[in-house]
Amino acid sequence: MKVLTTVKEVREHYRISVLRNPGFVPTMGALHEGHLSLVAKATDSCRMVAVSIFVNPTQFNDPHDLLRYPRTLDADLEMLSGVLRENDFVFVPSVEEIYPEPDMRRFDFGDLERVMEGVHRPGHFNGVAQVVSRLFDIIRPSAAFFGQKDFQQLTIIRELARREYPRVEIIACPIVREHDGLAMSSRNRRLLTQHREKAGEIYRTLIAASAMISDYEIPEIREFVADRINMIPDFRLEYFEIVEESTLKPVNSVIEMSPEKKYYGCIALWAGEIRLIDNIETGLR
């Protein structure tokens, strides 16, 4: 694999290569097996793969969260060297390379960004759209691979691609979980030991909530999730919503649900000072 740091180097790589329009895996580094599963899917599907490592400042509404975000570039490159091929490359740009001028663009995704993460992290999805569009313009991928853990982000990126990058196929990849069910995340390494020991309860709660759909109303399921999460020491639920897959419209009653549609139970919570998200497919059975 090659490590490239500038747009000029990416263009030169394409000039001398017989391959174009790679499969693309955008990351913010601090890689784990979840990221590697995306890379593996890309290498299985595409003759050339590009992986980006860039901690994007415009999607952090909390500057302290940006400063604390783990940066492990040497370890990341070591991991990628074991799975990427000779003609694949890793793009590791500086902030100045991605944003040579302040990005003043404003994206409007309508109701897709007015629920869940959009409520609790104002401006987050505008920053995501800024960086993804910028990376798509640089990498010019044929396909881009995203994990389903960031379910709302995936839906918004699909809408971005539909509007502006119709030739880029957005490929969703399953959540990769730890032995106890905790969704793999770069933030997990920041969990205190006592919080990590209890974090498997998040996925168990989602499974239990999903099984309740047939017999309980949505407010009762929300209350169950809140009680179960908040009873864990130092854990605090931020939201739990059951939403329709394509519109992200929250469901408030089971009678609103259709057996022909897919729904997801989406959760965000605090484990001490670390914010975690997860989701599970659910619906009428």
N, C-alpha and C positions, 0 to 999 in steps of 0.2 A: 504494500500500500504506500501511497505518497501522502505527505502532510503538506497542505497548502494554506497559506495565510492571507492571500490577497486575491481580489477579483482578477487581476492581471494573471496571476499564476493559474487560476482556474481556466481562464480563456486559453492560455498557452497549453495546458494539459489537454484540452479538447482539440487544439490545433494539431498536436502531434499524435493524437490517439485516433484509431479507426472507429471508436465508439463514441456515441453522443447520448444525450438525454438519459442520464442514469436513473436508477432507482435511488430514492433519497430518504435518509433517516435523519431528521433534525433533532438534536438533543441539546440540553444545557449542561452536559457533562455529568460528573459524579455517577458514572455508568454502573449498572448492575445487570443481572440476568434478564430483567425485563427489556432493557435496551438491546441486549444481545439477541433476544428473540426477534426483535424487529429487524435487526441486521441480518440474521439468518434467513428470515422470510424474504428480505430484499435480495440477498445473494442467490437464493433458490429461484427467484423470479426474473432477475435482471442480469445482463451480461456485465454491466458496470454498476457500481454502487458508490454513492457519496454519503458520508456521514458528517454532519456539522456539529461542532461543539462551541456553543456561544451562549453565555449567560446574558439574556436580553434585558437591559435595564428598563425598557419602556413598559414591560408587563408587570412590574412590581409596584403595587400601590403603597407598599410599606418599605421605605428605604433601608430600614434595619434588616428586613428579610433579605433584601438584595445583598447586603454586606455579609450576612451569615450564610448565604447559600454556599454549599460545599463546592470547592474547586480542586479537582484532583487530576489535572491534565496528564501528568506522566503515567499514572495508573490507568487512565482511560485509554491512552494510546497503546499501552502494553496489552490491554484487553482486546482492543480492536485489531492489533497486529496478528492475533491468533485466528481471526475469522475473515478478515478482508483479504482480497487477492491482489495480485501485482498491479492490475490496472485500476483498482478501486482507490478512492482517496478520502482523506479526512480534511475538512475545511475548518480551520481554527482562526477566525478573523478577530481583529480588535474591534472595539466599539466604533472607532473612527472609520474603519473599513465598511462596516454595515451602515453607519449613519454619518457620512461625510458632512452632512448638514443636519440640523434638527429636523426630525420627521414630524411635520405638522398635519399629516393626513388624518382624517377622521372617518371611521367606518361606522355604518349603521346597519346592524343585523336584526333590527326590530325586536320582536318578542324573544328571539333566541338568546339575547344577551340581557334580558330584563328579569331573569329568574335566577335562583341559586347563586352561582359564582358571580354573576353580573350584579346582584344586589349587594353581596358582601365584599366584593373586590372591584369597586368602581374603576373603570379605565383599563382593567386587566385585558379584556378581549380586544380592545383597540390596539394595545401593545402587541398582543399575539398576532393580530392581522398585519400590523406593520412589519414585524420581523419575518413572518412566514412569506408574505408577498415579496419582501426584499430578497430572501433566500431563494424563492422560486425564480425570481428574475436573474439571479446570479447562477444558480445550479442548472436551471432549465430542465427539470426532471420529467421523465415520462410517467413516473408513479412516485407517490410519497406515502410512507408507512408511519402510522400513528397508533399508539396504544389506546385501548378502550377505557383505561382507568380515568383518563381525562375526558369523560364522555361528552360534556357540554362543549369543551374545546374542539373535540373531533367533529361535532355537529356543525359548529361555526366554521371550521376550516373547510368542511364539505361545501358550505354555502359560499365561502370565499372562492373556492375553486370553480364552483358552478358559474359564478358571476364573471370571474376574471381569468381563470386558468382552466378552461374546459378540456384542454388536452392533457391535464395532469390527473391521473387516476388516484383517488384517495383510498388507501387500503387500510382498513381497521384490523388490528391484531389483538388477540385475547389478552386479558389481564394475566400477568404472571404473579404467583403468590408465594409467600414464604410457607414454611412447613405448617404453620398454625393458621394459615389463611390470610394473613395480612398482605394487602396488595403491595408489591414491590414499589419503592419510591426512593429517590435520592434523599428525601427528608428523613427516612427511617433511621439513618445512621446518627441522626441528632437526637433521637429519643433517649431519655434517661432509662436506665435498666428497669426500674420499677414500672415505667410506662410501657416499655417494649414487652414486658412479660404479660401485660394485660391486653395488648393491642389485637391479639387474635379474636377477641370478643367482638370487634367491629364486624368482621365477616360473618361470624356466627349470628349476630343480631340481624344482619341483612338477610341471611337465609331464613331465619325465623319469621321476619317481617314478610318476606315473599310468600311464605306458606300460609299466611293469615288472610290473603286476599279473598279466598273463597268464603270465609266465615265472618269477617269483620269489616267494618267501614273504615275508610281512609283516616279520619281523625283518630280512631281508636288505634290504628297501626302506628300513626305518628306518635301518639302518647306512649305506646309500648316501647318504641325505639328511644324516645327521649328518656324514659325511666331507666331503661337498661343501660344506656350509655352514661347517663349522669350519675348512676350509682357507683361507677368505677372511680376510685379516688383520683382526683386531678384531671378527670376527663369531663369535657363539657360539649354537649351537642350544639352545633351552630344551625344546621337545618337537616331535615330529612324530607324529601319530596318523591312522589311517584309521578313520573312524567311520560308523556307519549314520545316515542323515539324520534320522529322527524320534526315535530313542532316544539318539543320541550315544554308543552303546556302542562302545568301541574294538574293532577287529577284530584278532585275533592270528594268524589263519591264513586263507589264501584259501578253504579249505574251509568256513569260516563264512559266506562271502558268497553272496548269492543274485542271479541276474541280474534278478530282478523288483524289487530294491530299489536305492535310490540311496545312494551312499557319497561321502564327502568326505575328501580329504587335507588336514589342518589343521596349520598350522605356526606356531610362535612362536619368535622369536630376538632376540638383541641385536646391533645394529650400533653398536659403541662403547657409548654410554650410552643409546641409543634402542631401545626395545622395539617390534618390528613383528610383525604377524600377517597371515596370508593363508590362502587355501584354494583348492582346486580340486575340481570334481566328478570322480569316478573310479568304477571298478567293473568288473565282468566284462564282456567284450565277446564 
